[in-house]
Amino acid sequence: MESTETNYRRVLLKLNGEIFKARDCLDDLIDSFLLLKPEGFKIAILVGGGNIVRGKELKEIDRVTADRMGMLATVINGMRLYELLKNKGIDCEHYSAIPIPWVKFYNPHEVRTDYENKIVVLSGGTSNPYFTTDTAAVLRSMEIGAEILIKGTKVEGVYEEDPLKHPEAKFLKEIDYRYAIDKGLEIMDKTAFALAHEYGIVILVINIYKKGNFIKALKEGNIGTIIKKGGKDG
């Protein structure tokens, strides 16, 4: 992957809920925001809620109810991240796609305005059941004008197989959306890949748990896996 330092300044970071269990990693990431913001990077963070509840795993209850519980979990994480950012002196706003009196309701126009000068935290998914936070991340990237969607994971990028189960799995440095869909790669869901493909949203998958990786991805490049039209690997 070529350096992204001069290519991408408008970023949406998709965080899974599990990072809220790793406070050291979360603190390192917030410190990264402190360093990047004065350099003109625009940063939005869309949070998951898997550390609290995963709707798709609640087999004993109705899918719609389970998904709504999952969306509420993302709002809890959004509230926490918002407070952590404020405690570091970072100018930020938190928007929820679910109407909640004590959180700003998601409005694309307002978010785009705040995105220019503040770090924006996004929660509530798409507010609709059956859609993952991956799909929400692609949709919000389109709506706010992000140039790149960075998905933070526990692995270095995209592999042909799960590297946690198959250590010998081939690492893919750059791929096309269609390759990811055809191969059934589970780094994001098919709806998210299809939407990103249709609207040309560039996706970068990195290990967000490795200290300094968020800064490195934006300023140095050559880490993670890029997913875009015409990707070479595979």
C-alpha angles and dihedrals in degrees: 000000000000120000113285095199096108098022106062125035100148109072138179113194118202110207124189118222093246092078088070086070090057104064095175090057092046092050091049090052092050089050087053090056089053091055098042102045096068088053092064101261114149110217132192123173123204111196132209126210105217093122088066105030137342109210095204091057095056095091095162095067137053113288094233092053091045092051091048089053088052092051091051088052090058090054090054090053090045091054091050094049091047091055093046090052092048091049088058090053094253117150104233147149132211122215127187125200086210116074106249120160097226097046126063112257113241113262117167094213093052092044092051089052094049091043090068095062109010139050107255124212115202125196140160094067110236089323088243129102121241092038122101128219087252089065090044089053093054092045094049091046088058094045098049097037100248113174095207136022112213116198113202114213141160093254133066095253139295123342132182087245135016103286091205088063098029111037091183093058116134115253115228114211099184129008142166121247091241091057090053091050096044092048093046092234107183100209087106132004123265094249091057092048092047092050092047090049093051094050100032099243109172112224126199119191115201142162100261092184093068111094114255096005095124091056092043092052092055101036106030107019122192094108133100128005125301117213114196143126110298096016110175109218122086 
